[in-house]
């Protein structure tokens, strides 16, 4: 899944900073890409994916990704679950 790139604050001649993280679990892998400052959108997307009962991406996977993003990019911790908009 690739998140769309939206950045209106940088001049068009500046190359955007794109981040990538890959989660490999058994025989499956998920690759996520986002632009600088898009960590909240990424976490929202990951939460939606974990809520999807047909997806093999689960709450445990979300917790691993969330922890990695927080450590690497300083995103404020958030609860993992259906009420993920609640801050801890």
C-alpha positions in Angstrom: 0.0 0.0 0.0 1.4 3.3 -1.0 0.0 6.5 0.6 -0.5 9.4 -1.8 2.1 12.1 -1.7 0.6 15.5 -0.9 2.9 18.4 -0.1 2.0 21.9 -0.9 4.6 23.7 1.3 7.7 22.9 -0.7 8.7 24.4 -4.0 8.2 22.1 -7.0 12.0 21.9 -7.6 12.6 20.3 -4.2 12.6 16.5 -4.1 10.2 15.3 -1.4 11.5 13.1 1.4 9.9 9.7 1.1 10.1 7.2 4.0 9.6 3.5 3.6 9.1 0.7 6.1 8.5 -3.0 5.3 6.9 -5.5 7.7 7.7 -9.1 6.9 5.6 -11.8 8.8 6.1 -15.4 7.8 5.4 -15.5 4.0 3.7 -12.1 3.8 5.1 -8.6 3.6 3.7 -5.1 3.7 5.5 -2.1 2.3 4.4 1.4 3.3 5.6 4.6 2.0 4.8 8.1 3.1 6.1 11.6 2.7 7.7 13.7 5.5 5.1 14.7 8.0 2.6 12.0 6.9 3.1 9.8 10.0 -0.4 10.5 11.4 -2.0 9.6 8.0 0.1 6.4 8.0 -1.0 5.5 11.5 -4.6 6.1 10.6 -4.2 3.9 7.5 -2.5 1.1 9.6 -5.3 1.3 12.2 -8.0 0.9 9.4 -6.1 -2.0 8.0 -5.9 -3.7 11.4 -9.7 -3.2 11.8 -10.4 -5.0 8.6 -11.3 -8.5 9.5 -10.5 -9.8 6.0 -6.9 -8.4 6.1 -4.1 -10.6 7.6 -2.6 -7.4 9.1 -3.6 -7.5 12.7 -3.4 -5.5 15.9 0.0 -7.0 16.8 1.3 -5.9 13.4 -0.1 -2.4 14.1 1.7 -2.3 17.4 5.0 -3.2 15.9 4.7 -0.6 13.1 3.5 2.0 15.5 6.4 1.5 17.9 8.9 1.7 15.0 7.3 4.9 13.6 7.3 6.5 17.0 11.0 5.6 17.6 12.1 6.7 14.2 10.0 9.7 13.6 8.8 11.0 17.0 5.1 10.5 16.5 3.2 11.0 19.8 2.0 7.7 21.2 -1.6 6.8 20.5 -3.9 4.1 21.8 -4.2 1.1 19.5 -7.8 0.1 19.0 -11.1 1.2 17.7 -10.9 4.5 19.6 -7.4 5.2 18.2 -8.0 8.9 18.2 -7.6 8.9 22.0 -4.2 10.0 23.1 -2.3 8.4 25.9 
